[in-house]
Amino acid sequence: MVIASILPETGFIRLPTVLQLIPVSRSHWWAGVRDGRFPKGVKISDRCTAWRIEDIRALIERTAKDAEAATAKSRVPAANQNASE
């Protein structure tokens, strides 16, 4: 997987790196953190926030699984509809 070659196993990454992996805007990211859709960061200092690599990996995996499930779910009714005709 490409992510494995980009990210070390553990550690922290800052927002510019997160946004390279999760293709959303800065404002969308922060709204997602507030809403609980995205992981909360860790304050490294007063003006520096970073995210645990493990949390970002989990978000990517969860998003991929949700997308696969949505795709599979959208295909099921079409298959059932053809069977009833």
SULSULFEN-V585449 format. One record per run of one state. SS is the DSSP state (alpha for helix, beta for strand, coil for the rest). FROM is the first residue (numbers start at 1). TO is the last residue. Records with the same first field share a line. If there is no record, write none. Layout:
# SULSULFEN-V585449
SS->FROM-TO, FROM-TO
This chain:
# SULSULFEN-V585449
coil->1-1, 7-11, 22-25, 36-41, 46-47, 85-85
alpha->2-6, 15-21, 26-35, 53-84
beta->12-14, 42-45, 48-52
